Amino acid sequence: MENKQIVIFGEVLFDQFPDGKIVLGGAPFNIAWHLQGFGISPLFISRVGNDFEGEKIKQSMEDWGMNLSGIQTDNQHPTGIVKVEFHNNEPYYNILENSAYDFIESSYLPYISQKSILYHGSLALRNNVSRITLNNIKKNSYPQVFLDVNLRYPYWSLNLIKSLLSETLWLKLNEDELSLIVPEENNIESKIKYLFQHYSLNQITLTQGEKGAITFTSNNKNYQVSPSKKIPIIDTVGAGDAFCSVLILGILKQWDVETTIKKAQKFASKIISIQGATKFDLSFYNEL
């Protein structure tokens, strides 16, 4: 499975922090960046504005050795911006609308191999243009799908998520997202059971912040991991993306679930010890 094409679809943007610092971000971009750091060369499909920020994104990707064939340039809409605020160490996001990544067009897609592994979230699907493009990728390439829901109010609907779940093999979400997606049940175990009963999921990973994470499998096994209490927290932006990137790496490398989730937690802990969600330093990725 290591030779499978990895396709990452969705937003790339700049996170603006309260101290004025601007950092490249967007969950799909962060995933693609980390996979490149791990020695995987993903095809990242997104759209940037014809502006300074868009050029900076393309230059950063080129400097990191990433494939730019999936990056579209939009002459009408700006590169995405998110204003980040913190309350009790948790990030809150003001996501600007009508950004370039809302308008990813099917006609500009590069070649995508059959039965690739496709990662996507839900934010970039808030606009019908990008949603249609994702549907076309699924229809034409028959990929195995990894869904990272990343619910951002008000840019999602339960009907959309249910539709996405029907096409998903691997699912990652947090406790709040689980409650929103499965309001019918009243505890974690019954919510997870509901998802396995109603969708053809192979694996569900539930992230729980400072408590760690649990991966549930379709054969009724689960694996739990907790972070070290000694990790210094600089900020938690991108911790879930870091975790997710190693889940995908584990699928590619065919690691067992327990190994994968332990490595994922270790890497997420490294990310919370730096500001921002990515690192321009290959040595940062060498341990995995």
C-alpha positions in Angstrom: 0.0 0.0 0.0 3.0 2.3 0.4 3.1 3.0 -3.3 -0.5 4.2 -3.5 -1.0 7.8 -4.6 -2.1 10.0 -1.7 -4.5 12.8 -2.7 -5.2 15.6 -0.2 -8.1 17.8 -1.0 -9.1 21.1 0.6 -8.2 24.4 2.1 -4.8 26.1 2.3 -4.8 29.4 4.2 -2.9 31.6 6.5 -3.6 31.6 10.3 -3.3 35.0 11.8 -2.4 34.9 15.5 -3.2 37.5 18.2 0.5 38.6 18.3 0.3 39.4 14.6 2.3 36.4 13.4 1.0 34.8 10.2 1.5 31.0 9.7 0.6 28.7 6.8 -2.3 26.4 7.7 -5.5 24.7 6.8 -6.0 21.1 7.9 -5.5 19.5 4.5 -2.4 21.6 3.8 -1.0 20.7 7.2 -1.5 17.0 6.5 0.1 17.3 3.0 3.1 19.2 4.5 3.6 16.6 7.2 3.4 13.7 4.8 6.0 15.4 2.6 8.2 15.7 5.7 7.8 12.0 6.3 9.0 11.2 2.8 5.7 10.7 1.2 4.9 12.9 -1.9 1.1 13.7 -1.7 -0.9 15.3 -4.5 -2.4 18.4 -2.7 -5.4 19.8 -4.5 -6.4 23.3 -3.5 -6.8 26.9 -4.9 -5.0 30.1 -3.9 -5.6 33.7 -4.9 -3.5 35.6 -7.4 -2.0 37.6 -4.6 1.1 37.9 -2.3 -0.3 35.2 0.0 -0.9 32.8 -2.9 2.6 33.2 -4.2 4.0 32.7 -0.7 2.1 29.4 -0.4 3.4 28.1 -3.8 6.9 29.2 -3.0 6.8 27.5 0.4 5.5 24.3 -1.2 8.3 24.4 -3.8 10.9 25.0 -1.1 9.6 22.0 0.8 9.7 19.8 -2.4 6.0 19.4 -2.7 4.1 18.7 -6.0 2.3 21.9 -7.2 0.3 20.3 -10.0 -2.9 20.3 -7.9 -2.7 24.0 -6.9 -5.0 26.3 -8.9 -4.7 30.1 -9.0 -7.9 32.2 -8.7 -8.0 35.7 -10.2 -11.2 36.7 -8.5 -11.0 35.3 -4.9 -8.3 35.9 -2.4 -6.1 33.3 -0.6 -7.8 32.0 2.5 -7.3 33.7 5.9 -8.3 32.5 9.4 -8.0 34.8 12.4 -7.1 32.6 15.4 -8.0 33.5 19.0 -7.4 31.5 22.2 -9.7 30.9 25.2 -8.3 28.7 28.0 -5.6 27.4 25.6 -8.1 26.3 23.0 -8.1 27.9 19.6 -11.1 29.6 18.1 -11.3 30.5 14.4 -12.8 33.4 12.4 -12.8 31.9 8.9 -13.1 34.4 6.1 -15.6 33.4 3.4 -15.4 33.4 -0.4 -11.8 32.3 -0.3 -10.0 30.8 -3.3 -10.2 27.3 -1.8 -14.0 27.5 -2.0 -13.7 27.5 -5.8 -11.6 24.5 -6.6 -12.6 23.6 -10.2 -12.8 20.1 -11.8 -11.5 21.4 -15.1 -8.1 22.1 -13.7 -7.5 18.8 -11.9 -4.3 16.9 -12.6 -4.2 13.2 -13.3 -5.4 11.1 -10.3 -4.7 7.4 -10.3 -7.4 4.9 -9.8 -8.0 3.6 -6.2 -5.8 6.2 -4.6 -6.2 7.1 -0.9 -8.1 10.4 -0.7 -8.0 12.6 2.4 -10.5 15.5 2.9 -12.3 17.4 5.5 -15.6 19.3 5.4 -14.6 23.0 5.5 -13.7 23.3 1.8 -17.0 21.8 0.9 -19.0 24.8 2.2 -19.2 26.0 -1.4 -20.8 24.0 -4.1 -18.0 24.5 -6.6 -15.4 22.7 -4.5 -18.0 20.1 -3.4 -18.8 19.2 -7.0 -15.0 18.9 -7.7 -14.5 16.5 -4.8 -17.5 14.4 -5.9 -16.0 14.2 -9.4 -12.7 12.9 -8.0 -14.6 10.2 -6.1 -16.7 9.3 -9.1 -13.8 9.1 -11.5 -11.0 7.6 -9.4 -12.8 5.3 -6.9 -10.4 6.3 -4.0 -10.4 4.9 -0.5 -11.5 7.8 1.6 -10.1 9.2 4.9 -12.6 11.8 6.3 -11.4 14.3 8.9 -14.6 16.1 9.6 -13.2 19.4 11.1 -16.6 20.9 11.8 -16.5 24.7 11.8 -19.8 26.5 12.5 -21.7 27.4 10.4 -20.0 25.7 7.5 -21.5 22.3 7.7 -24.7 20.4 7.8 -25.7 17.0 9.2 -27.0 15.9 5.8 -23.6 16.7 4.2 -21.7 14.8 6.8 -24.0 11.8 6.5 -23.4 11.8 2.8 -19.6 11.9 3.3 -19.7 9.2 5.9 -21.4 6.8 3.4 -18.2 7.0 1.2 -15.7 6.8 4.1 -13.4 4.0 5.2 -11.3 5.8 7.9 -12.8 8.5 10.1 -11.2 11.0 12.5 -13.1 13.4 14.7 -13.2 14.8 18.2 -15.7 14.4 21.1 -17.6 17.5 20.3 -17.9 16.5 16.6 -19.0 13.0 17.6 -21.8 14.4 19.7 -23.0 16.7 16.8 -22.9 13.9 14.2 -24.6 11.3 16.4 -27.1 13.1 18.6 -29.3 10.0 18.8 -27.0 8.3 21.4 -25.9 9.6 24.8 -22.4 8.2 25.4 -19.2 7.6 23.4 -19.5 3.9 23.1 -23.0 3.9 21.8 -22.2 6.7 19.4 -19.3 4.8 17.9 -21.4 1.6 17.7 -24.0 3.6 15.8 -21.5 4.8 13.3 -20.2 1.3 12.6 -23.7 0.0 12.3 -24.9 2.7 9.8 -21.8 3.1 7.7 -19.1 0.9 6.1 -16.3 2.3 8.2 -13.2 0.3 8.9 -11.7 2.6 11.6 -12.7 5.5 13.7 -10.2 7.6 15.6 -11.6 9.9 18.4 -9.2 12.6 19.6 -9.8 13.8 23.2 -7.4 16.8 23.6 -5.2 16.4 26.7 -6.7 13.0 27.4 -5.2 11.6 24.2 -7.1 9.5 21.6 -8.9 6.2 21.0 -9.0 4.2 17.7 -12.0 1.9 17.3 -12.0 -0.8 14.6 -14.9 -2.5 12.9 -13.9 -5.8 14.5 -14.8 -4.4 18.0 -11.3 -3.6 19.2 -10.1 -0.3 20.5 -6.7 1.2 21.3 -6.1 4.2 23.6 -3.2 6.5 24.0 -2.5 9.4 26.3 0.1 12.2 26.0 2.9 12.8 28.4 2.1 15.4 31.1 5.6 16.8 30.7 5.1 18.3 27.2 5.3 22.1 27.2 2.3 23.6 25.4 3.1 26.6 23.2 -0.2 26.3 21.2 -2.6 23.5 20.2 -3.2 24.7 16.6 -2.6 21.8 14.3 -2.3 19.1 16.9 -5.2 17.1 15.4 -3.7 17.5 11.9 -0.3 16.2 13.1 -2.1 13.2 14.7 -4.1 12.6 11.5 -1.0 12.7 9.2 0.5 9.8 11.2 -2.7 7.9 10.9 -2.4 8.2 7.2 1.3 7.3 7.3 0.4 4.2 9.3 -2.1 3.1 6.7 0.5 3.5 3.9 3.2 1.7 5.9 0.7 -0.9 7.1 1.6 -0.5 10.7 -0.7 -2.1 13.2 -3.2 0.2 14.9 -1.5 0.3 18.3 1.9 1.3 16.7 0.2 3.9 14.6 -1.8 5.6 17.3 1.3 5.7 19.6 3.4 7.3 16.9 0.5 9.7 16.1 0.3 10.9 19.7 4.1 11.3 19.9 4.1 13.5 16.8 1.1 15.6 17.9 2.9 16.3 21.2 5.8 17.6 19.2 3.5 20.0 17.3 2.0 21.5 20.4 5.5 22.5 21.6 5.9 24.9 18.7 3.9 27.8 17.4 1.7 27.0 14.4 0.9 23.8 12.8 3.9 23.0 10.5 7.7 23.0 10.7 10.2 23.8 8.0 12.8 21.4 9.2 13.3 17.8 7.9 15.0 16.7 11.1 11.7 17.4 13.0 10.2 14.5 11.0 13.1 12.0 11.2 11.9 10.1 14.3 9.0 8.6 12.4 
